[in-house]
Amino acid sequence: MSVHALYVTAAYAITAVVLAGLIGWILFDQRGRKRDLAELEASGVRRRSDKAGKS
């Protein structure tokens, strides 16, 4: 394997690891935000965009 091929392979591997980390972070954070939203809604706080809650 040439030095150039090794460099390209390493660059792709690093990019894949970084992208996987970012996707994991987004999914982990999404779960937290959904949990926070559920707690707020359980305590009676409603979203302004919630038209069903208004009578």
N, CA, C and O atoms as a CHARMM CRD file, in Angstrom:
* protein
*
  220
    1    1 MET  N      0.85600  -1.17500   0.00000 PROA 1      0.00000
    2    1 MET  CA     0.00000   0.00000   0.00000 PROA 1      0.00000
    3    1 MET  C      0.90300   1.23800   0.00000 PROA 1      0.00000
    4    1 MET  O      1.83300   1.34700   0.79800 PROA 1      0.00000
    5    2 SER  N      0.61100   2.14400  -0.89300 PROA 2      0.00000
    6    2 SER  CA     1.44800   3.33900  -0.99400 PROA 2      0.00000
    7    2 SER  C      1.12000   4.31100   0.14000 PROA 2      0.00000
    8    2 SER  O      0.10900   4.17100   0.82900 PROA 2      0.00000
    9    3 VAL  N      1.97400   5.27200   0.31100 PROA 3      0.00000
   10    3 VAL  CA     1.78700   6.26900   1.35700 PROA 3      0.00000
   11    3 VAL  C      0.50900   7.07000   1.08500 PROA 3      0.00000
   12    3 VAL  O     -0.23400   7.40700   2.00800 PROA 3      0.00000
   13    4 HSD  N      0.26900   7.36700  -0.18900 PROA 4      0.00000
   14    4 HSD  CA    -0.93500   8.12300  -0.54400 PROA 4      0.00000
   15    4 HSD  C     -2.20300   7.33700  -0.20700 PROA 4      0.00000
   16    4 HSD  O     -3.15400   7.89900   0.33700 PROA 4      0.00000
   17    5 ALA  N     -2.22000   6.06200  -0.52100 PROA 5      0.00000
   18    5 ALA  CA    -3.38500   5.23000  -0.21700 PROA 5      0.00000
   19    5 ALA  C     -3.59200   5.12600   1.28800 PROA 5      0.00000
   20    5 ALA  O     -4.72900   5.12400   1.75800 PROA 5      0.00000
   21    6 LEU  N     -2.52800   5.04100   2.03000 PROA 6      0.00000
   22    6 LEU  CA    -2.62600   5.00600   3.49600 PROA 6      0.00000
   23    6 LEU  C     -3.20500   6.31500   4.02800 PROA 6      0.00000
   24    6 LEU  O     -4.04300   6.30400   4.93000 PROA 6      0.00000
   25    7 TYR  N     -2.76500   7.43200   3.47500 PROA 7      0.00000
   26    7 TYR  CA    -3.27200   8.74700   3.88000 PROA 7      0.00000
   27    7 TYR  C     -4.76900   8.87000   3.58700 PROA 7      0.00000
   28    7 TYR  O     -5.53600   9.33400   4.43100 PROA 7      0.00000
   29    8 VAL  N     -5.17900   8.45200   2.38500 PROA 8      0.00000
   30    8 VAL  CA    -6.58500   8.54300   2.00500 PROA 8      0.00000
   31    8 VAL  C     -7.43500   7.63100   2.88600 PROA 8      0.00000
   32    8 VAL  O     -8.51000   8.03100   3.33100 PROA 8      0.00000
   33    9 THR  N     -6.96900   6.42100   3.13900 PROA 9      0.00000
   34    9 THR  CA    -7.69900   5.49000   3.99800 PROA 9      0.00000
   35    9 THR  C     -7.83900   6.04500   5.41200 PROA 9      0.00000
   36    9 THR  O     -8.91000   5.94700   6.01100 PROA 9      0.00000
   37   10 ALA  N     -6.78900   6.61600   5.93900 PROA 10     0.00000
   38   10 ALA  CA    -6.83100   7.20700   7.27900 PROA 10     0.00000
   39   10 ALA  C     -7.79300   8.39400   7.31500 PROA 10     0.00000
   40   10 ALA  O     -8.52900   8.56900   8.28500 PROA 10     0.00000
   41   11 ALA  N     -7.78600   9.20800   6.25600 PROA 11     0.00000
   42   11 ALA  CA    -8.68700  10.36400   6.21300 PROA 11     0.00000
   43   11 ALA  C    -10.14600   9.90900   6.19700 PROA 11     0.00000
   44   11 ALA  O    -10.98400  10.47400   6.90100 PROA 11     0.00000
   45   12 TYR  N    -10.44200   8.89900   5.40100 PROA 12     0.00000
   46   12 TYR  CA   -11.80800   8.37500   5.37200 PROA 12     0.00000
   47   12 TYR  C    -12.19800   7.75300   6.71500 PROA 12     0.00000
   48   12 TYR  O    -13.32800   7.92700   7.17100 PROA 12     0.00000
   49   13 ALA  N    -11.28700   7.04100   7.34000 PROA 13     0.00000
   50   13 ALA  CA   -11.57800   6.41500   8.63300 PROA 13     0.00000
   51   13 ALA  C    -11.84500   7.47400   9.69900 PROA 13     0.00000
   52   13 ALA  O    -12.79100   7.35300  10.47700 PROA 13     0.00000
   53   14 ILE  N    -11.01800   8.50100   9.73400 PROA 14     0.00000
   54   14 ILE  CA   -11.21600   9.57200  10.72000 PROA 14     0.00000
   55   14 ILE  C    -12.53700  10.27900  10.47200 PROA 14     0.00000
   56   14 ILE  O    -13.25800  10.59300  11.41900 PROA 14     0.00000
   57   15 THR  N    -12.86100  10.53200   9.21500 PROA 15     0.00000
   58   15 THR  CA   -14.12700  11.18200   8.87700 PROA 15     0.00000
   59   15 THR  C    -15.30800  10.33100   9.30600 PROA 15     0.00000
   60   15 THR  O    -16.28800  10.85300   9.83800 PROA 15     0.00000
   61   16 ALA  N    -15.22700   9.02400   9.07900 PROA 16     0.00000
   62   16 ALA  CA   -16.31300   8.12100   9.47000 PROA 16     0.00000
   63   16 ALA  C    -16.49900   8.11100  10.98000 PROA 16     0.00000
   64   16 ALA  O    -17.63000   8.10300  11.46600 PROA 16     0.00000
   65   17 VAL  N    -15.40500   8.11000  11.72200 PROA 17     0.00000
   66   17 VAL  CA   -15.49100   8.11300  13.18900 PROA 17     0.00000
   67   17 VAL  C    -16.10100   9.41900  13.69000 PROA 17     0.00000
   68   17 VAL  O    -16.94200   9.40700  14.58900 PROA 17     0.00000
   69   18 VAL  N    -15.68600  10.53500  13.11800 PROA 18     0.00000
   70   18 VAL  CA   -16.22200  11.83800  13.54300 PROA 18     0.00000
   71   18 VAL  C    -17.71300  11.92700  13.22100 PROA 18     0.00000
   72   18 VAL  O    -18.50000  12.37200  14.05600 PROA 18     0.00000
   73   19 LEU  N    -18.10600  11.50700  12.01800 PROA 19     0.00000
   74   19 LEU  CA   -19.52500  11.55000  11.64900 PROA 19     0.00000
   75   19 LEU  C    -20.36200  10.63100  12.54700 PROA 19     0.00000
   76   19 LEU  O    -21.45500  11.00800  12.96900 PROA 19     0.00000
   77   20 ALA  N    -19.85900   9.44300  12.83500 PROA 20     0.00000
   78   20 ALA  CA   -20.58000   8.54500  13.73000 PROA 20     0.00000
   79   20 ALA  C    -20.72400   9.15600  15.12100 PROA 20     0.00000
   80   20 ALA  O    -21.76800   9.02000  15.76000 PROA 20     0.00000
   81   21 GLY  N    -19.67200   9.83000  15.58600 PROA 21     0.00000
   82   21 GLY  CA   -19.74200  10.50300  16.88200 PROA 21     0.00000
   83   21 GLY  C    -20.76900  11.61900  16.89700 PROA 21     0.00000
   84   21 GLY  O    -21.51800  11.76200  17.86400 PROA 21     0.00000
   85   22 LEU  N    -20.81100  12.40800  15.83900 PROA 22     0.00000
   86   22 LEU  CA   -21.78600  13.49200  15.76500 PROA 22     0.00000
   87   22 LEU  C    -23.21600  12.96500  15.70000 PROA 22     0.00000
   88   22 LEU  O    -24.11000  13.50900  16.34700 PROA 22     0.00000
   89   23 ILE  N    -23.43100  11.91700  14.92800 PROA 23     0.00000
   90   23 ILE  CA   -24.77000  11.31800  14.84800 PROA 23     0.00000
   91   23 ILE  C    -25.17900  10.75800  16.20400 PROA 23     0.00000
   92   23 ILE  O    -26.32100  10.93200  16.63100 PROA 23     0.00000
   93   24 GLY  N    -24.25500  10.08800  16.88100 PROA 24     0.00000
   94   24 GLY  CA   -24.54400   9.56400  18.21500 PROA 24     0.00000
   95   24 GLY  C    -24.87100  10.67500  19.19800 PROA 24     0.00000
   96   24 GLY  O    -25.79400  10.54600  20.00200 PROA 24     0.00000
   97   25 TRP  N    -24.12300  11.76100  19.13700 PROA 25     0.00000
   98   25 TRP  CA   -24.35300  12.89400  20.02600 PROA 25     0.00000
   99   25 TRP  C    -25.73300  13.50400  19.77200 PROA 25     0.00000
  100   25 TRP  O    -26.44500  13.84000  20.71800 PROA 25     0.00000
  101   26 ILE  N    -26.11000  13.64700  18.50700 PROA 26     0.00000
  102   26 ILE  CA   -27.41800  14.20300  18.16200 PROA 26     0.00000
  103   26 ILE  C    -28.53400  13.31500  18.69000 PROA 26     0.00000
  104   26 ILE  O    -29.50100  13.81300  19.26600 PROA 26     0.00000
  105   27 LEU  N    -28.41100  12.01300  18.50000 PROA 27     0.00000
  106   27 LEU  CA   -29.45300  11.09600  18.97400 PROA 27     0.00000
  107   27 LEU  C    -29.53400  11.08300  20.49500 PROA 27     0.00000
  108   27 LEU  O    -30.62900  11.03600  21.05600 PROA 27     0.00000
  109   28 PHE  N    -28.38700  11.12400  21.16800 PROA 28     0.00000
  110   28 PHE  CA   -28.36300  11.15600  22.62800 PROA 28     0.00000
  111   28 PHE  C    -29.00100  12.44400  23.14600 PROA 28     0.00000
  112   28 PHE  O    -29.77900  12.41300  24.09900 PROA 28     0.00000
  113   29 ASP  N    -28.67400  13.56900  22.52300 PROA 29     0.00000
  114   29 ASP  CA   -29.22400  14.85400  22.93600 PROA 29     0.00000
  115   29 ASP  C    -30.72300  14.92700  22.65400 PROA 29     0.00000
  116   29 ASP  O    -31.47300  15.52800  23.42200 PROA 29     0.00000
  117   30 GLN  N    -31.15500  14.31700  21.55600 PROA 30     0.00000
  118   30 GLN  CA   -32.58300  14.30900  21.22100 PROA 30     0.00000
  119   30 GLN  C    -33.38200  13.60100  22.31900 PROA 30     0.00000
  120   30 GLN  O    -34.45900  14.06200  22.69900 PROA 30     0.00000
  121   31 ARG  N    -32.86500  12.50100  22.81800 PROA 31     0.00000
  122   31 ARG  CA   -33.55500  11.79800  23.90400 PROA 31     0.00000
  123   31 ARG  C    -33.68400  12.69000  25.13300 PROA 31     0.00000
  124   31 ARG  O    -34.72300  12.69200  25.79300 PROA 31     0.00000
  125   32 GLY  N    -32.64300  13.44100  25.43900 PROA 32     0.00000
  126   32 GLY  CA   -32.68700  14.35000  26.58400 PROA 32     0.00000
  127   32 GLY  C    -33.69700  15.46500  26.39400 PROA 32     0.00000
  128   32 GLY  O    -34.43300  15.80500  27.32000 PROA 32     0.00000
  129   33 ARG  N    -33.73600  16.03900  25.19600 PROA 33     0.00000
  130   33 ARG  CA   -34.69600  17.12100  24.93900 PROA 33     0.00000
  131   33 ARG  C    -36.12500  16.60200  24.99200 PROA 33     0.00000
  132   33 ARG  O    -37.01100  17.30100  25.48200 PROA 33     0.00000
  133   34 LYS  N    -36.36900  15.39200  24.50000 PROA 34     0.00000
  134   34 LYS  CA   -37.71400  14.80900  24.57500 PROA 34     0.00000
  135   34 LYS  C    -38.10800  14.55900  26.02300 PROA 34     0.00000
  136   34 LYS  O    -39.26500  14.74900  26.39900 PROA 34     0.00000
  137   35 ARG  N    -37.14700  14.13200  26.83400 PROA 35     0.00000
  138   35 ARG  CA   -37.40800  13.91100  28.25700 PROA 35     0.00000
  139   35 ARG  C    -37.74300  15.23500  28.94300 PROA 35     0.00000
  140   35 ARG  O    -38.67900  15.30800  29.74000 PROA 35     0.00000
  141   36 ASP  N    -36.97000  16.29000  28.62700 PROA 36     0.00000
  142   36 ASP  CA   -37.25100  17.61000  29.19600 PROA 36     0.00000
  143   36 ASP  C    -38.63000  18.11000  28.78200 PROA 36     0.00000
  144   36 ASP  O    -39.36600  18.65300  29.60600 PROA 36     0.00000
  145   37 LEU  N    -38.97900  17.93100  27.52400 PROA 37     0.00000
  146   37 LEU  CA   -40.27800  18.36600  27.02500 PROA 37     0.00000
  147   37 LEU  C    -41.40800  17.60200  27.70800 PROA 37     0.00000
  148   37 LEU  O    -42.43200  18.19200  28.05200 PROA 37     0.00000
  149   38 ALA  N    -41.23500  16.30500  27.90500 PROA 38     0.00000
  150   38 ALA  CA   -42.25800  15.51100  28.57700 PROA 38     0.00000
  151   38 ALA  C    -42.44700  15.97000  30.02400 PROA 38     0.00000
  152   38 ALA  O    -43.57100  16.00600  30.52400 PROA 38     0.00000
  153   39 GLU  N    -41.34100  16.32100  30.69800 PROA 39     0.00000
  154   39 GLU  CA   -41.43900  16.82000  32.07000 PROA 39     0.00000
  155   39 GLU  C    -42.18500  18.15200  32.10500 PROA 39     0.00000
  156   39 GLU  O    -43.02000  18.36800  32.98300 PROA 39     0.00000
  157   40 LEU  N    -41.89600  19.03500  31.17100 PROA 40     0.00000
  158   40 LEU  CA   -42.58500  20.32500  31.13100 PROA 40     0.00000
  159   40 LEU  C    -44.07700  20.14000  30.85400 PROA 40     0.00000
  160   40 LEU  O    -44.91600  20.77000  31.49800 PROA 40     0.00000
  161   41 GLU  N    -44.40200  19.27800  29.89800 PROA 41     0.00000
  162   41 GLU  CA   -45.81200  19.04900  29.58200 PROA 41     0.00000
  163   41 GLU  C    -46.54000  18.38500  30.75100 PROA 41     0.00000
  164   41 GLU  O    -47.71700  18.66200  30.98400 PROA 41     0.00000
  165   42 ALA  N    -45.85300  17.51500  31.48200 PROA 42     0.00000
  166   42 ALA  CA   -46.46300  16.87200  32.64500 PROA 42     0.00000
  167   42 ALA  C    -46.72800  17.87600  33.76000 PROA 42     0.00000
  168   42 ALA  O    -47.65500  17.69900  34.55000 PROA 42     0.00000
  169   43 SER  N    -45.91500  18.93000  33.82400 PROA 43     0.00000
  170   43 SER  CA   -46.10700  19.93700  34.86800 PROA 43     0.00000
  171   43 SER  C    -47.12000  21.00300  34.45900 PROA 43     0.00000
  172   43 SER  O    -47.39200  21.93000  35.22300 PROA 43     0.00000
  173   44 GLY  N    -47.67800  20.87300  33.26000 PROA 44     0.00000
  174   44 GLY  CA   -48.72600  21.79000  32.84500 PROA 44     0.00000
  175   44 GLY  C    -48.29500  22.84600  31.84500 PROA 44     0.00000
  176   44 GLY  O    -49.13100  23.60300  31.35100 PROA 44     0.00000
  177   45 VAL  N    -47.02700  22.91200  31.54000 PROA 45     0.00000
  178   45 VAL  CA   -46.54400  23.88300  30.56700 PROA 45     0.00000
  179   45 VAL  C    -46.88000  23.36300  29.17600 PROA 45     0.00000
  180   45 VAL  O    -46.60700  22.20700  28.85200 PROA 45     0.00000
  181   46 ARG  N    -47.46700  24.21700  28.36800 PROA 46     0.00000
  182   46 ARG  CA   -47.84400  23.82700  27.00600 PROA 46     0.00000
  183   46 ARG  C    -47.07700  24.66700  25.99300 PROA 46     0.00000
  184   46 ARG  O    -46.63900  25.77700  26.29300 PROA 46     0.00000
  185   47 ARG  N    -46.92400  24.12700  24.80100 PROA 47     0.00000
  186   47 ARG  CA   -46.28300  24.86500  23.71800 PROA 47     0.00000
  187   47 ARG  C    -47.25200  25.87300  23.11600 PROA 47     0.00000
  188   47 ARG  O    -48.45900  25.63800  23.05300 PROA 47     0.00000
  189   48 ARG  N    -46.70600  26.98800  22.67900 PROA 48     0.00000
  190   48 ARG  CA   -47.56400  28.00600  22.04000 PROA 48     0.00000
  191   48 ARG  C    -48.17900  27.46600  20.76400 PROA 48     0.00000
  192   48 ARG  O    -49.26500  27.89400  20.37300 PROA 48     0.00000
  193   49 SER  N    -47.50600  26.53600  20.11100 PROA 49     0.00000
  194   49 SER  CA   -48.01400  26.00100  18.85500 PROA 49     0.00000
  195   49 SER  C    -49.06200  24.91000  19.07300 PROA 49     0.00000
  196   49 SER  O    -49.62300  24.39300  18.10800 PROA 49     0.00000
  197   50 ASP  N    -49.33300  24.55400  20.34100 PROA 50     0.00000
  198   50 ASP  CA   -50.30900  23.50800  20.65900 PROA 50     0.00000
  199   50 ASP  C    -51.70800  24.06400  20.55900 PROA 50     0.00000
  200   50 ASP  O    -52.21600  24.64600  21.51800 PROA 50     0.00000
  201   51 LYS  N    -52.34700  23.89300  19.40100 PROA 51     0.00000
  202   51 LYS  CA   -53.70000  24.41100  19.18000 PROA 51     0.00000
  203   51 LYS  C    -54.75000  23.52100  19.83700 PROA 51     0.00000
  204   51 LYS  O    -55.83500  23.99700  20.17300 PROA 51     0.00000
  205   52 ALA  N    -54.44800  22.23800  20.02500 PROA 52     0.00000
  206   52 ALA  CA   -55.42200  21.30200  20.60700 PROA 52     0.00000
  207   52 ALA  C    -55.67800  21.61400  22.08300 PROA 52     0.00000
  208   52 ALA  O    -56.76100  21.34100  22.60100 PROA 52     0.00000
  209   53 GLY  N    -54.67900  22.18700  22.75500 PROA 53     0.00000
  210   53 GLY  CA   -54.83500  22.48900  24.17300 PROA 53     0.00000
  211   53 GLY  C    -55.71400  23.68400  24.44900 PROA 53     0.00000
  212   53 GLY  O    -56.20300  23.85400  25.56600 PROA 53     0.00000
  213   54 LYS  N    -55.92100  24.52200  23.43500 PROA 54     0.00000
  214   54 LYS  CA   -56.73400  25.73200  23.62100 PROA 54     0.00000
  215   54 LYS  C    -58.17700  25.44600  23.27700 PROA 54     0.00000
  216   54 LYS  O    -58.46000  24.74200  22.30700 PROA 54     0.00000
  217   55 SER  N    -59.08600  25.98200  24.05800 PROA 55     0.00000
  218   55 SER  CA   -60.51900  25.77400  23.78400 PROA 55     0.00000
  219   55 SER  C    -61.19600  27.08900  23.50800 PROA 55     0.00000
  220   55 SER  O    -62.40000  27.12200  23.25600 PROA 55     0.00000
